[in-house]
Amino acid sequence: MDFKTHVSRKNYQWVKWSRITLCSALVGIAVGLLTLMFKSLVEQYEHLLLHKAKNFKPFFIVFPFIGLALIYFLRQFVFNKKKNNGITEVLEAVRSQKKIPSYKVLSHFFNGFLTVVFGGTTGIEVSTVVATAALGDMASRKDIIFKKYRKEFMGAAIASGVTILFCSPLAGLFFSYETIGKQKTKVFWITHILSVFFATAILLLMNVHPLVNLNAYVQDWKYEALPFFIVLSILTGAYGVYMTRMVTYSKKVSFFENHPLLQLLTGSILLGSVLFFLPELYGSGYHTIVQFTQEVNHLLWFVILALVLVVLKPFTTGLTLKLGGDGGVFAPSIFAGVCLGLIVGGVTKMYFMPEALVLNFVILGVALTVAATLHAPFTAIFLTFGIFNSYVLWLPLVVLTFVSYLLSKKIYPYTVYTLALKK
C-alpha cells in the first residue's frame, strides 16, 4: 500500500516536508560532529607523529609502512578486501543508483586517519566526503518518503562535512552542487541549507578557526600586480592538468603487482625516503602551509623549496593512493596552490615588484589550483576564503579562478575522479 493512502491528500505535503526538514537537520548535526571529531583527531596525531619523526629521522621511513600496512590488513580482514576509490565511489553511486555500503563510513574514517597521521601525502577531505556520502545514503533509506531523494541527502551530508573542514558553509554547498550533481530542486535547497546551517552552528559553538587567519596581514592589493596574477592563473591552469596526469600515472605504475606485501614494503620505503629529505610533504602538508604563510625570511630558499615540493607532490600522492592509502587530490591541490603562489609571488617580489605582497599570491594560488584540479571554481573560491579568512582579493580571485578553471578544462577535460569513471 502506498504511503499516500495512510494520510489524507491535504496532509501529505506537510508530513513529507516536515520529515525532510527534520532529517536534514539531523544529518547536518550528526555529520558535523563526526567530521569535527575526525578532523581534530587527525590534526592532533599528525602533529604528534611528525614531531617524533623530526626528532628521530628514520621514523619518516618507518611511519608510512606502519600506516599503509595497517590499512592493508584492515582491508583484508575487516573491509571485504575492497580498496577505497575516493570520490569516484560517490559519483558511481549517484550515477548507477547503487547503495554505498554502510561499512564505507568506518572504512574511510579509519583509513583516512591512518593514511595522513602516518605520513601519506593526501588529506582527509576525500575520506570525509565518501564517509559522509555513505551516511547520507543511509539516512535516505530510513523512510519511504526519502527514497527518491537519496541524491539530495547524500549531497547534504557532504556539504555539512566540507563546511566543517574548511570553516565555510558556501564551500560545502557549492562543492556538493559542482562535484556531486547540479540540482535545482526544492528538496536540494532545503536539505542542503539546513544541513549546512547546523554544521555552521557547530563551527560557531565549538569556536573552530580557519587554517591560517590572514585577515590582519592581507589588507590591500596593487593593480600593478595584476599581470603577475594572470601569469599565476595560466601556470595553475596548466598545473591542474599536471596534477591529474601525474597522480593517475603514479597510481598505474606497475611493480610487484603479484606480491602485495613486497609492493607495500618497497613503495613505503620509497615514499618514506622522500619524506626523509622533504618532511614538508608529510601527511596533509598543512603544517607546511602554515610555515609558508608565517616565515618570509630567505625568500629565495623558500621559492626553491616550493618548486621542488610542487613537482613531487602529485607523485607522492599517487604513490600513497597506489599503496592503498585513502584520499585524493583535494588537500594536495591546496598544498600545491600555496607553493605555486609562493613561487610566482617570490619571483615577482625579488625581480619585478619589490613592494608586492607574497601572501596575496599564496591566497590566489590556492583558489586557482583547486579550481584547475577539481574543475569546481565556486568551491575553490569559497574554500579559499574559509582557509585564510581574507576577502580583500575577491575581485581578481573570482575572475582568475574561472580563467584557471577554463584553461585546465580546455587542455584536459577530466579530473582524477571523472577520468576514473570514464575508464
C-alpha positions as CSV (number, residue, x, y, z in Angstrom):
1,M,0.0,0.0,0.0
2,D,1.4,3.4,-1.0
3,F,2.3,5.8,1.8
4,K,-0.2,8.4,0.5
5,T,-3.1,6.1,1.4
6,H,-2.1,6.4,5.1
7,V,-2.6,10.1,5.2
8,S,-5.1,12.5,3.6
9,R,-4.0,14.3,0.5
10,K,-4.2,17.5,2.4
11,N,-1.7,16.4,5.0
12,Y,0.7,14.6,2.7
13,Q,2.8,17.6,1.8
14,W,3.0,18.7,5.4
15,V,4.2,15.3,6.5
16,K,6.6,15.0,3.6
17,W,8.3,18.4,4.2
18,S,8.4,18.1,8.0
19,R,10.2,14.7,7.8
20,I,12.6,16.0,5.2
21,T,13.3,19.1,7.3
22,L,13.9,17.0,10.5
23,C,16.1,14.5,8.7
24,S,18.2,17.3,7.1
25,A,18.8,18.9,10.4
26,L,19.8,15.6,12.0
27,V,22.1,14.9,9.1
28,G,23.8,18.3,9.5
29,I,24.3,17.8,13.2
30,A,25.5,14.2,13.1
31,V,27.8,14.7,10.2
32,G,29.1,18.0,11.5
33,L,30.0,16.5,14.9
34,L,31.6,13.4,13.4
35,T,33.6,15.4,10.9
36,L,34.8,17.8,13.6
37,M,35.9,14.9,15.8
38,F,37.6,13.2,12.9
39,K,39.4,16.4,11.8
40,S,40.6,17.2,15.4
41,L,41.9,13.6,15.9
42,V,43.8,13.7,12.6
43,E,45.4,17.1,13.3
44,Q,46.4,16.1,16.8
45,Y,48.1,12.8,15.9
46,E,49.6,14.0,12.7
47,H,51.3,16.8,14.6
48,L,52.4,14.3,17.3
49,L,54.0,11.8,14.9
50,L,55.5,14.4,12.7
51,H,57.2,15.9,15.8
52,K,58.6,12.4,16.7
53,A,59.8,11.9,13.2
54,K,61.6,15.2,13.1
55,N,63.4,14.3,16.4
56,F,64.3,10.8,15.0
57,K,64.6,10.9,11.2
58,P,64.3,7.2,10.5
59,F,60.7,7.4,11.6
60,F,60.0,9.2,8.3
61,I,60.6,5.8,6.6
62,V,59.0,3.6,9.2
63,F,55.8,5.5,9.7
64,P,54.4,5.2,6.1
65,F,54.9,1.5,6.2
66,I,53.1,1.1,9.5
67,G,50.1,3.2,8.4
68,L,49.8,1.5,5.0
69,A,50.3,-2.0,6.4
70,L,47.5,-1.4,8.9
71,I,45.3,-0.3,6.1
72,Y,46.2,-3.4,4.1
73,F,45.3,-5.7,6.9
74,L,42.1,-3.8,7.8
75,R,41.1,-4.1,4.1
76,Q,41.9,-7.9,4.0
77,F,40.2,-8.9,7.3
78,V,37.6,-6.2,8.1
79,F,36.5,-4.3,5.0
80,N,35.7,-7.0,2.5
81,K,39.1,-6.9,0.7
82,K,38.0,-3.9,-1.3
83,K,40.1,-0.8,-1.9
84,N,38.6,2.6,-1.3
85,N,38.3,4.6,-4.6
86,G,37.7,8.1,-3.3
87,I,35.1,10.5,-4.7
88,T,34.7,8.1,-7.7
89,E,32.8,5.8,-5.4
90,V,30.3,8.6,-4.7
91,L,30.0,9.6,-8.4
92,E,29.4,5.9,-9.3
93,A,26.7,5.6,-6.6
94,V,24.9,8.7,-7.8
95,R,25.0,7.6,-11.5
96,S,24.1,4.0,-11.1
97,Q,21.8,4.3,-8.0
98,K,23.9,1.7,-6.3
99,K,24.0,1.9,-2.5
100,I,27.1,2.9,-0.7
101,P,27.8,0.1,1.8
102,S,27.5,1.2,5.4
103,Y,30.9,-0.2,6.2
104,K,32.4,2.6,4.0
105,V,31.8,5.1,6.8
106,L,34.2,3.3,9.1
107,S,36.5,2.3,6.3
108,H,37.1,5.8,5.1
109,F,37.4,7.3,8.5
110,F,39.8,4.7,9.8
111,N,41.9,4.5,6.6
112,G,41.9,8.3,6.1
113,F,43.2,8.7,9.7
114,L,45.9,6.0,9.3
115,T,47.0,7.4,5.9
116,V,47.5,11.0,7.0
117,V,48.8,10.6,10.6
118,F,51.5,8.2,9.4
119,G,52.7,10.5,6.6
120,G,50.7,9.5,3.5
121,T,50.7,12.6,1.4
122,T,47.0,13.1,0.8
123,G,44.4,14.5,3.2
124,I,41.2,13.7,5.0
125,E,38.9,15.7,2.7
126,V,38.1,12.8,0.3
127,S,37.8,10.3,3.1
128,T,35.3,12.7,4.7
129,V,33.4,13.2,1.5
130,V,32.9,9.5,0.9
131,A,32.1,8.7,4.6
132,T,29.6,11.4,4.8
133,A,28.0,10.5,1.5
134,A,27.6,7.0,2.9
135,L,25.9,8.5,6.0
136,G,23.6,10.5,3.7
137,D,22.8,7.4,1.7
138,M,21.9,5.5,5.0
139,A,19.6,8.4,6.1
140,S,17.8,8.3,2.8
141,R,16.9,4.6,3.4
142,K,15.2,5.3,6.8
143,D,11.9,6.5,5.5
144,I,9.9,5.6,2.4
145,I,9.5,9.3,1.6
146,F,13.2,9.7,1.3
147,K,14.0,7.1,-1.3
148,K,13.6,9.3,-4.3
149,Y,15.7,12.0,-2.6
150,R,18.7,9.8,-2.0
151,K,21.0,12.1,-4.1
152,E,19.9,15.2,-2.2
153,F,20.6,13.6,1.3
154,M,24.0,12.4,0.1
155,G,24.8,15.8,-1.1
156,A,23.6,17.5,2.1
157,A,25.8,15.2,4.2
158,I,28.8,16.0,2.0
159,A,28.0,19.7,2.2
160,S,28.0,19.5,6.0
161,G,31.3,17.7,6.2
162,V,33.1,20.1,3.8
163,T,31.6,23.1,5.8
164,I,33.4,21.8,8.9
165,L,36.7,21.0,7.2
166,F,37.1,24.5,5.7
167,C,35.0,26.7,8.0
168,S,33.0,27.7,5.0
169,P,29.3,26.9,4.5
170,L,29.4,28.2,0.9
171,A,32.3,25.9,0.1
172,G,30.3,23.0,1.4
173,L,27.2,24.0,-0.5
174,F,29.0,24.6,-3.8
175,F,31.2,21.5,-3.5
176,S,28.1,19.3,-3.4
177,Y,26.5,21.2,-6.3
178,E,29.5,21.3,-8.6
179,T,31.0,17.9,-7.9
180,I,28.2,15.5,-6.8
181,G,25.4,16.7,-9.0
182,K,24.0,20.0,-10.3
183,Q,20.5,20.1,-8.9
184,K,18.0,22.9,-8.6
185,T,15.0,21.2,-6.9
186,K,13.3,22.5,-3.8
187,V,14.4,19.4,-1.9
188,F,18.0,20.0,-2.8
189,W,18.0,23.5,-1.4
190,I,16.1,22.6,1.8
191,T,18.3,19.6,2.6
192,H,21.5,21.4,1.9
193,I,20.7,24.7,3.5
194,L,19.5,23.1,6.7
195,S,22.4,20.7,6.8
196,V,25.0,23.4,6.2
197,F,23.2,25.7,8.7
198,F,23.6,23.2,11.6
199,A,27.2,22.5,10.6
200,T,27.9,26.2,10.7
201,A,26.3,26.4,14.1
202,I,28.7,23.7,15.3
203,L,31.6,25.7,14.0
204,L,30.5,28.7,16.0
205,L,29.6,26.8,19.1
206,M,33.0,25.0,19.1
207,N,34.9,28.1,18.2
208,V,36.6,26.4,15.2
209,H,39.2,28.7,13.5
210,P,40.4,28.8,9.8
211,L,43.6,27.0,9.0
212,V,45.5,30.3,8.6
213,N,44.0,33.7,9.5
214,L,45.5,36.3,7.2
215,N,42.8,38.9,7.7
216,A,45.2,41.2,9.6
217,Y,48.1,40.7,7.1
218,V,46.4,41.0,3.7
219,Q,44.7,44.4,3.6
220,D,45.2,45.6,0.0
221,W,46.5,44.6,-3.4
222,K,48.0,46.8,-6.1
223,Y,46.8,46.9,-9.7
224,E,50.5,46.7,-10.8
225,A,50.5,43.1,-9.6
226,L,47.6,42.1,-12.0
227,P,49.9,40.9,-14.9
228,F,51.7,38.6,-12.4
229,F,48.3,37.4,-11.1
230,I,47.4,36.5,-14.7
231,V,50.7,34.6,-15.0
232,L,49.8,32.7,-11.9
233,S,46.4,31.8,-13.3
234,I,47.9,30.4,-16.5
235,L,50.5,28.4,-14.5
236,T,47.9,27.0,-12.2
237,G,45.6,26.1,-15.1
238,A,48.5,24.0,-16.6
239,Y,49.4,22.6,-13.3
240,G,45.9,21.3,-12.7
241,V,46.4,19.1,-15.8
242,Y,49.9,18.0,-14.5
243,M,48.4,17.1,-11.1
244,T,45.7,15.0,-12.7
245,R,48.0,13.2,-15.2
246,M,50.8,12.6,-12.7
247,V,48.6,11.2,-9.9
248,T,46.9,9.0,-12.4
249,Y,50.2,7.8,-13.8
250,S,51.7,7.2,-10.4
251,K,48.7,5.1,-9.4
252,K,49.2,2.9,-12.5
253,V,52.9,2.3,-12.2
254,S,53.4,-1.4,-12.1
255,F,55.8,-3.1,-9.6
256,F,55.4,-6.3,-7.7
257,E,51.7,-6.5,-8.6
258,N,51.5,-10.2,-7.7
259,H,53.3,-9.7,-4.4
260,P,51.2,-7.1,-2.5
261,L,53.3,-7.2,0.7
262,L,56.5,-6.7,-1.2
263,Q,54.9,-3.9,-3.2
264,L,53.8,-2.3,0.1
265,L,57.3,-2.6,1.6
266,T,59.2,-1.2,-1.4
267,G,56.6,1.5,-2.1
268,S,56.6,2.6,1.6
269,I,60.4,2.8,1.7
270,L,60.3,5.0,-1.5
271,L,57.7,7.3,0.0
272,G,59.5,7.4,3.3
273,S,62.8,8.3,1.6
274,V,61.1,11.3,0.0
275,L,59.7,12.3,3.4
276,F,63.1,11.8,5.0
277,F,64.6,14.6,2.8
278,L,61.4,16.6,2.4
279,P,59.4,16.4,5.6
280,E,57.3,19.3,4.3
281,L,55.3,16.7,2.3
282,Y,54.4,14.7,5.4
283,G,50.7,14.0,5.7
284,S,48.3,16.7,4.5
285,G,51.1,19.2,4.3
286,Y,49.0,21.8,6.2
287,H,51.9,22.3,8.6
288,T,53.9,23.5,5.6
289,I,51.2,25.9,4.6
290,V,51.2,27.5,8.0
291,Q,55.0,27.7,7.8
292,F,54.9,29.3,4.3
293,T,52.4,31.9,5.4
294,Q,54.4,32.9,8.6
295,E,58.0,32.8,7.5
296,V,59.1,35.1,4.7
297,N,62.8,35.4,5.5
298,H,65.3,33.9,3.0
299,L,62.6,34.2,0.2
300,L,64.9,32.7,-2.5
301,W,65.3,29.5,-0.4
302,F,61.5,29.2,0.1
303,V,60.9,29.7,-3.6
304,I,63.4,26.9,-4.5
305,L,61.9,24.6,-1.8
306,A,58.4,25.3,-3.1
307,L,59.4,24.5,-6.6
308,V,60.7,21.1,-5.6
309,L,57.6,20.4,-3.5
310,V,55.2,21.3,-6.2
311,V,56.9,19.0,-8.7
312,L,57.0,16.0,-6.3
313,K,53.6,16.4,-4.6
314,P,51.5,14.7,-7.3
315,F,53.9,11.7,-7.5
316,T,53.9,11.1,-3.7
317,T,50.1,11.5,-3.6
318,G,49.7,9.0,-6.5
319,L,52.1,6.6,-4.8
320,T,50.2,6.8,-1.5
321,L,47.0,6.0,-3.2
322,K,48.5,3.1,-5.2
323,L,49.7,1.6,-1.9
324,G,46.2,1.6,-0.5
325,G,46.2,4.9,1.2
326,D,42.9,6.8,1.5
327,G,42.4,10.2,0.0
328,G,42.6,12.1,-3.2
329,V,43.8,15.4,-4.7
330,F,41.8,17.8,-2.6
331,A,44.4,18.6,0.0
332,P,47.3,18.2,-2.5
333,S,45.7,20.8,-4.7
334,I,45.6,23.3,-1.7
335,F,49.2,22.5,-0.9
336,A,50.3,22.9,-4.5
337,G,48.4,26.2,-4.7
338,V,50.3,27.6,-1.8
339,C,53.6,26.5,-3.4
340,L,52.8,28.0,-6.8
341,G,51.6,31.2,-5.2
342,L,54.9,31.4,-3.3
343,I,56.9,30.7,-6.4
344,V,55.3,33.4,-8.6
345,G,54.9,35.9,-5.7
346,G,58.5,35.4,-4.6
347,V,59.9,35.8,-8.1
348,T,57.7,38.9,-8.6
349,K,58.9,40.4,-5.4
350,M,62.6,39.7,-5.9
351,Y,62.9,40.7,-9.6
352,F,60.0,42.8,-10.7
353,M,57.9,44.4,-8.0
354,P,59.7,44.8,-4.6
355,E,56.5,46.1,-2.9
356,A,54.5,43.0,-3.9
357,L,52.9,41.1,-1.0
358,V,53.7,37.4,-1.4
359,L,50.7,36.4,0.7
360,N,48.4,37.8,-2.0
361,F,49.9,35.3,-4.4
362,V,49.6,32.4,-1.9
363,I,45.9,33.1,-1.4
364,L,45.2,33.3,-5.2
365,G,47.3,30.2,-5.8
366,V,45.1,28.1,-3.6
367,A,41.8,29.1,-5.3
368,L,43.3,28.9,-8.8
369,T,44.9,25.5,-8.3
370,V,41.9,23.9,-6.6
371,A,39.6,25.2,-9.5
372,A,42.0,23.8,-12.1
373,T,42.4,20.4,-10.4
374,L,38.8,19.7,-9.3
375,H,37.0,21.7,-12.0
376,A,35.0,23.3,-9.3
377,P,35.5,27.1,-9.4
378,F,32.9,28.2,-6.9
379,T,34.1,25.6,-4.4
380,A,37.6,26.9,-4.9
381,I,36.6,30.5,-4.3
382,F,34.7,30.0,-1.0
383,L,37.1,27.3,0.2
384,T,40.0,29.8,-0.1
385,F,38.0,32.4,1.8
386,G,37.4,29.9,4.5
387,I,41.0,28.7,4.8
388,F,42.5,32.2,5.0
389,N,39.7,34.3,6.4
390,S,40.6,37.0,3.9
391,Y,38.3,38.6,1.3
392,V,40.5,41.5,0.1
393,L,41.4,39.8,-3.1
394,W,37.8,38.8,-4.0
395,L,37.7,40.6,-7.4
396,P,40.9,39.1,-9.0
397,L,40.3,35.9,-7.2
398,V,36.8,35.4,-8.7
399,V,37.8,36.4,-12.2
400,L,41.1,34.5,-12.4
401,T,39.7,31.4,-10.8
402,F,37.5,31.0,-13.8
403,V,40.5,31.7,-16.1
404,S,42.4,28.9,-14.5
405,Y,39.5,26.5,-14.5
406,L,38.6,27.1,-18.1
407,L,42.2,26.8,-19.2
408,S,42.7,23.5,-17.4
409,K,39.4,22.1,-18.7
410,K,40.3,23.1,-22.3
411,I,43.7,21.4,-22.1
412,Y,42.4,18.2,-20.4
413,P,38.6,17.9,-19.8
414,Y,38.9,15.4,-16.9
415,T,39.7,15.4,-13.2
416,V,41.2,12.5,-11.3
417,Y,37.7,11.4,-10.4
418,T,35.9,11.8,-13.7
419,L,38.8,10.2,-15.5
420,A,38.3,7.1,-13.3
421,L,34.6,7.0,-14.3
422,K,35.4,7.3,-18.0
423,K,37.6,4.3,-17.8
